[in-house]
Amino acid sequence: MNVNLPANEIYAIGDYAVALTLFEEAFNKFGDVKRAPPRPMTSGGRAISSQLTDGRVLKQIEEGIARNSIRCGHIQKGFQMAMDSNSAQHKKECAAVLETTKSFAEAGALYEDCKLWENAASCYICMKNWSRVADLLQYIHSPKIFVQFGKAKEAEGKLREAAVSYEKANDVMNSIRLYLSADYPDDAIRVARVSGSFSGAMLVSRYFEEHGDMETALRFLIISRCYEDALLVAFKHGKSETYVQCIQDEFTAIPSEFLDGIRQVAAYFEEKKDNFKAGKYYQVCEDYKKSFALLMKAAQNRVTVDDNELMEVVIQTVIKSENESYSRTLVEAFKTGLIVAMEDHKGGNYRDAHATLVRTCKELKSHSMKIPKDIMDAHKILHYYLLVRKHVTIQNHKQAAGLLVALVDNISKFPTRKRLRGQKSSKLFYGLIIY
């Protein structure tokens, strides 16, 4: 209920001293009404006696006194009356008035009482009461407040606290900058990755370059899409392979601007006659013709590289190229022993040869490629031979002899056993004397 008191009209036009006087007179008359029987009273020619007996009228009078006291410079009187009020709206209005008079402590207390946390924090920031601001941050979501708090903490030299506040304000660059300045690189990396900020990634890269961690510096140059700088750093510090690996780690589909850099890495290894690495990286930049040719050279030259890795890269090149001629060449390579290490067989290293054939068969099968009959036959023969040795070792000669039946026609393929030639008339004899 809004009572049409003359003081309200005076307040509205900004004559606060007069309004305050009228509100105080009304308050005093209200006390007279309570002590005496009801009788008509006027103020400025308007009857209010019937309204003064209403508690809501007293509430409005008291609120008017509080507001106008603040306006007239009676800060503590107005503040205390506002704090004693049960009206959150009235407290909010008085707090706003107190802000205009730069009475931030009182305004903040009233805002807090109304649970207007962000308004309260703004007041405490104005008076640099950072402990009170810190107490309220748990209730606050406004980026503006966190930015203000971050600036204050940075000015105090409390860089990690400032970084945390900037992060909550989603101010990525300032957050990363201060985490790095405070030597909390893991937090800076986390923010850079979550935000996807190219500029933030660049800050991280510079930090790690200055600290001598070139691999991490390179990774964040790549994340920030600084492809030319990344390539220069890679070659300068001998990290060209890391360069390619980081690109593959960070992107599902390699961005076109990185393909030329990867091609330069492949050409670098080609010039060094490292056919395997050159072929591997030509495959990454989708130059399958060069990749396949160099990988075949690597297989022929028996480079110092893990057989499984070589087979995997060759097969992936064939699959990605979708070139049938490469597929036929690869199968032939398997059959002729370019990749399958049949030299082990020739040298009598049958167990190694068997293991290589097993890997080859598994690799072909895992990529849904048909296993050539020659490879299957070679695998079968070696498998039987190793079983014969096992049975002879445990004195199971009858079982060994049975297995040798399947090996007699291929005994010449086991050079270390050539002394058995000319004795094929008795298959059982082979089983008994093989060891």
C-alpha positions as CSV (number, residue, x, y, z in Angstrom):
1,M,0.0,0.0,0.0
2,N,1.5,3.3,-1.1
3,V,0.3,6.1,1.1
4,N,0.0,9.5,-0.6
5,L,2.1,11.4,1.9
6,P,3.4,14.9,1.1
7,A,6.9,13.8,2.1
8,N,7.0,11.3,-0.8
9,E,6.3,14.0,-3.3
10,I,9.0,16.2,-1.9
11,Y,11.5,13.3,-2.0
12,A,10.6,12.6,-5.6
13,I,11.7,16.1,-6.6
14,G,15.0,15.8,-4.7
15,D,14.4,18.1,-1.8
16,Y,15.7,15.6,0.7
17,A,16.0,17.9,3.8
18,V,12.4,19.0,3.6
19,A,11.3,15.4,2.9
20,L,13.2,14.2,5.9
21,T,11.6,16.9,8.1
22,L,8.1,15.9,7.0
23,F,8.8,12.2,7.5
24,E,10.1,12.9,11.0
25,E,7.0,15.1,11.8
26,A,4.7,12.3,10.6
27,F,6.6,9.8,12.7
28,N,6.1,12.0,15.8
29,K,2.4,12.5,15.1
30,F,2.1,8.8,14.7
31,G,3.3,8.5,18.3
32,D,0.6,11.1,19.4
33,V,-2.1,9.1,17.7
34,K,-1.1,6.0,19.6
35,R,-1.3,7.8,22.9
36,A,-4.6,9.7,22.2
37,P,-8.1,8.7,21.0
38,P,-8.4,8.8,17.2
39,R,-9.1,12.3,15.8
40,P,-8.8,13.8,12.4
41,M,-5.3,15.1,11.5
42,T,-4.1,16.8,8.3
43,S,-0.7,17.5,6.9
44,G,-0.7,19.9,4.1
45,G,-4.5,19.8,4.0
46,R,-4.6,16.0,3.5
47,A,-6.3,13.7,6.0
48,I,-4.0,11.0,7.2
49,S,-5.3,10.1,10.7
50,S,-7.1,7.0,9.5
51,Q,-4.0,5.8,7.7
52,L,-1.5,6.4,10.6
53,T,-3.1,3.6,12.6
54,D,-2.0,1.2,9.9
55,G,1.4,-0.5,10.6
56,R,2.2,-0.3,6.9
57,V,2.1,3.5,7.1
58,L,4.6,3.5,9.9
59,K,6.8,1.2,7.8
60,Q,6.8,3.7,5.0
61,I,7.5,6.6,7.3
62,E,10.5,4.8,8.8
63,E,11.8,3.9,5.3
64,G,11.4,7.5,4.3
65,I,13.4,8.6,7.3
66,A,16.2,6.1,6.5
67,R,16.5,7.1,2.8
68,N,16.5,10.8,3.4
69,S,18.9,10.5,6.4
70,I,21.4,8.9,4.0
71,R,20.7,11.6,1.4
72,C,21.3,14.3,4.0
73,G,24.6,12.8,5.2
74,H,23.3,11.1,8.3
75,I,24.9,7.8,7.1
76,Q,25.0,5.7,10.2
77,K,21.4,6.6,11.2
78,G,20.0,5.8,7.8
79,F,22.1,2.6,7.5
80,Q,21.1,1.3,10.9
81,M,17.4,1.9,10.2
82,A,17.7,0.1,6.9
83,M,19.5,-2.9,8.6
84,D,16.6,-3.0,11.1
85,S,14.0,-3.2,8.4
86,N,12.4,-6.5,7.3
87,S,12.1,-5.3,3.7
88,A,14.8,-6.6,1.3
89,Q,13.6,-4.1,-1.3
90,H,14.1,-1.2,1.1
91,K,17.6,-2.5,2.0
92,K,18.5,-2.7,-1.7
93,E,17.3,0.9,-2.3
94,C,19.2,2.2,0.7
95,A,22.3,0.3,-0.4
96,A,22.1,1.9,-3.8
97,V,21.8,5.4,-2.2
98,L,24.8,4.6,0.0
99,E,26.8,3.7,-3.1
100,T,26.2,7.2,-4.5
101,T,27.6,8.7,-1.3
102,K,30.7,6.3,-1.6
103,S,29.7,4.7,1.7
104,F,30.8,1.3,0.3
105,A,31.2,-0.6,3.6
106,E,27.5,0.2,4.6
107,A,26.2,-0.5,1.1
108,G,28.1,-3.8,1.0
109,A,26.7,-4.9,4.3
110,L,23.1,-4.1,3.2
111,Y,23.6,-6.0,-0.1
112,E,25.0,-9.0,1.8
113,D,22.0,-8.9,4.1
114,C,19.8,-9.2,0.9
115,K,22.0,-12.0,-0.5
116,L,23.0,-9.7,-3.4
117,W,26.5,-11.1,-3.4
118,E,27.8,-9.5,-6.6
119,N,26.6,-6.0,-5.6
120,A,28.3,-6.5,-2.2
121,A,31.5,-7.7,-3.8
122,S,31.6,-4.6,-6.1
123,C,31.3,-2.4,-3.0
124,Y,34.1,-4.2,-1.2
125,I,36.3,-4.0,-4.4
126,C,35.8,-0.3,-4.4
127,M,37.2,-0.1,-0.9
128,K,39.9,-2.7,-1.6
129,N,38.6,-5.0,1.1
130,W,39.9,-8.1,-0.6
131,S,39.3,-10.4,2.3
132,R,35.6,-9.7,2.2
133,V,35.6,-10.1,-1.6
134,A,37.4,-13.5,-1.2
135,D,34.7,-14.6,1.3
136,L,32.0,-13.9,-1.3
137,L,33.6,-15.4,-4.4
138,Q,32.0,-18.8,-3.7
139,Y,28.6,-17.3,-4.3
140,I,29.5,-15.3,-7.4
141,H,29.4,-16.1,-11.1
142,S,29.9,-12.7,-12.7
143,P,33.0,-12.5,-14.9
144,K,33.3,-8.8,-14.1
145,I,33.8,-9.5,-10.4
146,F,36.4,-12.1,-11.1
147,V,38.3,-9.8,-13.5
148,Q,38.3,-7.0,-10.9
149,F,39.6,-9.4,-8.2
150,G,42.2,-10.8,-10.6
151,K,43.5,-7.3,-11.3
152,A,43.8,-6.6,-7.6
153,K,45.6,-9.8,-6.9
154,E,48.0,-9.3,-9.8
155,A,48.8,-5.8,-8.5
156,E,49.6,-7.3,-5.1
157,G,51.9,-9.8,-6.8
158,K,49.7,-12.8,-5.9
159,L,49.9,-14.2,-9.4
160,R,48.4,-17.6,-8.9
161,E,45.4,-16.2,-7.1
162,A,45.0,-13.7,-9.9
163,A,45.3,-16.5,-12.6
164,V,42.6,-18.5,-10.9
165,S,40.3,-15.5,-10.8
166,Y,40.9,-14.7,-14.4
167,E,40.2,-18.3,-15.3
168,K,36.9,-18.2,-13.6
169,A,36.2,-15.0,-15.5
170,N,37.0,-17.0,-18.7
171,D,39.8,-14.5,-19.4
172,V,42.0,-17.1,-21.1
173,M,45.0,-15.0,-22.1
174,N,45.5,-13.3,-18.7
175,S,44.9,-16.7,-16.9
176,I,47.5,-18.5,-19.0
177,R,50.0,-15.5,-18.8
178,L,49.8,-15.5,-15.0
179,Y,49.9,-19.2,-14.5
180,L,53.1,-19.2,-16.6
181,S,54.5,-16.2,-14.7
182,A,53.9,-18.0,-11.4
183,D,55.5,-21.2,-12.8
184,Y,52.4,-23.3,-12.9
185,P,52.8,-24.6,-16.5
186,D,50.4,-27.5,-16.0
187,D,47.6,-25.2,-15.2
188,A,48.5,-23.0,-18.2
189,I,48.4,-26.1,-20.5
190,R,45.1,-27.2,-19.1
191,V,43.5,-23.8,-19.8
192,A,45.1,-23.6,-23.3
193,R,43.7,-27.0,-24.2
194,V,40.3,-26.6,-22.8
195,S,39.8,-23.1,-24.3
196,G,41.3,-24.0,-27.7
197,S,42.9,-20.6,-27.8
198,F,45.6,-20.3,-30.5
199,S,47.1,-17.2,-28.8
200,G,47.1,-19.0,-25.5
201,A,48.9,-22.0,-27.0
202,M,51.5,-19.6,-28.4
203,L,52.2,-18.3,-24.9
204,V,52.6,-21.8,-23.6
205,S,55.0,-22.6,-26.5
206,R,57.2,-19.6,-25.8
207,Y,57.4,-20.5,-22.1
208,F,58.6,-24.0,-22.8
209,E,61.0,-22.8,-25.5
210,E,62.6,-20.4,-23.0
211,H,62.9,-23.3,-20.5
212,G,64.5,-25.6,-23.0
213,D,61.6,-28.1,-23.4
214,M,61.5,-28.0,-27.2
215,E,59.2,-31.0,-27.6
216,T,56.4,-29.3,-25.6
217,A,57.2,-25.9,-27.2
218,L,56.8,-27.6,-30.6
219,R,53.5,-29.2,-29.7
220,F,52.0,-25.9,-28.7
221,L,53.3,-24.2,-31.8
222,I,51.4,-26.8,-33.7
223,I,48.3,-26.4,-31.6
224,S,48.4,-22.7,-32.3
225,R,48.6,-23.4,-36.0
226,C,52.0,-21.6,-36.3
227,Y,53.1,-24.2,-38.9
228,E,56.0,-22.2,-40.3
229,D,57.5,-21.5,-36.9
230,A,56.9,-25.1,-35.8
231,L,58.8,-26.5,-38.8
232,L,61.7,-24.1,-38.2
233,V,61.9,-25.1,-34.6
234,A,61.7,-28.8,-35.5
235,F,64.6,-28.7,-37.9
236,K,66.6,-26.3,-35.8
237,H,66.5,-28.6,-32.8
238,G,66.5,-32.0,-34.5
239,K,62.8,-32.7,-33.7
240,S,61.4,-33.3,-37.2
241,E,59.9,-36.7,-36.2
242,T,58.4,-35.1,-33.1
243,Y,56.9,-32.5,-35.4
244,V,55.0,-35.1,-37.4
245,Q,54.0,-37.1,-34.4
246,C,52.6,-34.0,-32.7
247,I,50.5,-33.1,-35.8
248,Q,49.1,-36.7,-35.9
249,D,48.4,-36.5,-32.1
250,E,46.6,-33.2,-32.2
251,F,44.5,-33.5,-35.4
252,T,42.2,-36.3,-36.6
253,A,42.5,-34.9,-40.1
254,I,45.8,-33.2,-40.8
255,P,45.2,-29.5,-41.7
256,S,46.4,-28.8,-45.3
257,E,48.8,-26.1,-44.1
258,F,50.9,-28.8,-42.3
259,L,51.2,-31.2,-45.3
260,D,54.0,-29.2,-46.9
261,G,56.0,-29.3,-43.7
262,I,55.5,-33.1,-43.4
263,R,56.6,-33.4,-47.0
264,Q,59.8,-31.5,-46.2
265,V,60.5,-33.9,-43.3
266,A,60.0,-36.9,-45.7
267,A,62.4,-35.3,-48.2
268,Y,64.9,-34.7,-45.4
269,F,65.1,-38.4,-44.6
270,E,65.1,-39.4,-48.3
271,E,68.2,-37.2,-48.7
272,K,69.8,-39.0,-45.8
273,K,69.0,-42.3,-47.5
274,D,66.7,-43.4,-44.6
275,N,64.2,-45.1,-46.8
276,F,62.0,-46.3,-44.1
277,K,61.4,-42.9,-42.4
278,A,61.1,-41.2,-45.7
279,G,58.5,-43.7,-46.9
280,K,56.7,-43.4,-43.6
281,Y,56.4,-39.7,-43.8
282,Y,55.5,-39.6,-47.5
283,Q,52.6,-41.8,-46.5
284,V,51.5,-39.3,-43.9
285,C,51.4,-36.5,-46.5
286,E,49.5,-38.8,-48.9
287,D,52.3,-39.2,-51.5
288,Y,51.7,-43.0,-51.7
289,K,53.8,-43.6,-54.8
290,K,57.0,-42.3,-53.2
291,S,56.0,-43.9,-49.9
292,F,55.6,-47.4,-51.3
293,A,58.7,-47.3,-53.5
294,L,60.9,-46.2,-50.5
295,L,59.4,-48.7,-48.1
296,M,60.1,-51.5,-50.6
297,K,63.7,-50.3,-50.8
298,A,63.8,-50.3,-47.0
299,A,62.6,-53.9,-47.0
300,Q,65.1,-55.0,-49.6
301,N,68.0,-53.3,-47.8
302,R,67.1,-54.9,-44.5
303,V,67.2,-51.6,-42.6
304,T,67.6,-51.5,-38.9
305,V,63.9,-51.2,-38.1
306,D,61.4,-53.4,-36.3
307,D,59.9,-55.9,-38.7
308,N,56.4,-55.4,-37.3
309,E,56.6,-51.6,-37.7
310,L,57.9,-51.9,-41.3
311,M,55.1,-54.3,-42.2
312,E,52.5,-52.1,-40.6
313,V,53.6,-49.0,-42.5
314,V,53.8,-50.8,-45.8
315,I,50.4,-52.4,-45.4
316,Q,48.8,-49.1,-44.3
317,T,50.3,-47.4,-47.4
318,V,48.8,-50.1,-49.6
319,I,45.4,-49.8,-48.0
320,K,45.3,-45.9,-48.0
321,S,46.5,-45.7,-51.6
322,E,43.7,-48.1,-52.8
323,N,46.1,-49.1,-55.6
324,E,45.8,-52.7,-56.7
325,S,49.3,-52.8,-58.2
326,Y,50.8,-51.9,-54.8
327,S,48.8,-54.7,-53.3
328,R,50.0,-57.3,-55.8
329,T,53.6,-56.0,-55.3
330,L,53.3,-56.3,-51.6
331,V,52.0,-59.9,-51.8
332,E,54.8,-60.8,-54.1
333,A,57.2,-59.1,-51.7
334,F,55.9,-61.3,-48.9
335,K,56.3,-64.4,-51.1
336,T,59.8,-63.6,-52.2
337,G,61.1,-62.8,-48.8
338,L,61.6,-59.0,-49.1
339,I,59.8,-58.5,-45.8
340,V,59.6,-62.0,-44.5
341,A,63.1,-62.7,-43.1
342,M,63.8,-66.0,-44.8
343,E,67.5,-65.4,-44.5
344,D,67.0,-66.7,-40.9
345,H,65.7,-69.9,-42.4
346,K,68.6,-70.2,-44.8
347,G,71.0,-69.6,-41.9
348,G,69.4,-72.3,-39.8
349,N,67.6,-69.9,-37.5
350,Y,64.4,-71.7,-37.9
351,R,62.7,-70.4,-34.8
352,D,63.3,-66.8,-35.8
353,A,62.1,-67.6,-39.3
354,H,58.9,-69.2,-37.9
355,A,58.2,-66.2,-35.7
356,T,58.6,-63.9,-38.6
357,L,56.1,-65.9,-40.7
358,V,53.6,-66.0,-37.9
359,R,53.8,-62.2,-37.6
360,T,53.4,-61.8,-41.4
361,C,50.3,-64.0,-41.4
362,K,48.8,-62.1,-38.5
363,E,49.5,-58.8,-40.1
364,L,48.0,-59.8,-43.4
365,K,45.0,-61.3,-41.7
366,S,44.4,-58.2,-39.4
367,H,44.2,-56.1,-42.6
368,S,41.8,-58.5,-44.3
369,M,44.5,-59.4,-46.9
370,K,44.7,-62.8,-48.4
371,I,47.7,-64.9,-47.2
372,P,49.7,-66.2,-50.1
373,K,49.9,-70.0,-50.4
374,D,53.7,-70.0,-50.4
375,I,53.8,-68.2,-47.1
376,M,51.2,-70.6,-45.6
377,D,53.2,-73.6,-46.8
378,A,56.5,-72.2,-45.5
379,H,54.8,-71.6,-42.1
380,K,53.4,-75.1,-42.0
381,I,56.8,-76.7,-42.8
382,L,58.6,-74.7,-40.2
383,H,55.9,-75.4,-37.6
384,Y,56.2,-79.1,-38.2
385,Y,60.0,-79.0,-37.9
386,L,59.9,-77.1,-34.6
387,L,57.4,-79.7,-33.3
388,V,59.7,-82.5,-34.4
389,R,62.6,-80.9,-32.4
390,K,60.3,-80.6,-29.4
391,H,59.2,-84.2,-29.4
392,V,62.7,-85.5,-29.9
393,T,63.9,-83.4,-26.9
394,I,61.3,-85.1,-24.7
395,Q,62.2,-88.6,-26.1
396,N,58.8,-88.9,-27.9
397,H,60.4,-90.3,-31.1
398,K,57.3,-92.0,-32.4
399,Q,55.4,-88.7,-32.5
400,A,58.4,-87.0,-34.0
401,A,58.7,-89.7,-36.7
402,G,55.0,-89.2,-37.6
403,L,55.5,-85.5,-38.1
404,L,58.6,-86.1,-40.2
405,V,56.5,-87.9,-42.8
406,A,55.2,-84.5,-43.9
407,L,58.7,-83.1,-43.9
408,V,60.7,-85.7,-46.0
409,D,60.0,-84.0,-49.3
410,N,61.1,-80.7,-47.9
411,I,64.1,-81.8,-45.9
412,S,66.4,-80.0,-48.3
413,K,64.9,-76.7,-47.1
414,F,66.7,-77.2,-43.7
415,P,70.4,-76.7,-44.6
416,T,71.7,-77.7,-41.2
417,R,70.2,-81.1,-41.7
418,K,71.6,-81.8,-45.3
419,R,73.6,-84.7,-44.0
420,L,70.3,-86.6,-44.1
421,R,70.2,-86.5,-47.9
422,G,70.4,-89.9,-49.6
423,Q,68.7,-91.7,-46.7
424,K,65.1,-91.1,-47.8
425,S,64.4,-94.9,-48.0
426,S,63.4,-95.0,-44.4
427,K,61.1,-92.2,-43.1
428,L,61.2,-93.7,-39.7
429,F,65.0,-93.5,-39.8
430,Y,64.8,-89.8,-40.1
431,G,62.6,-89.6,-37.1
432,L,65.0,-91.6,-35.0
433,I,68.3,-90.0,-36.0
434,I,67.2,-86.3,-36.6
435,Y,68.9,-85.4,-33.3
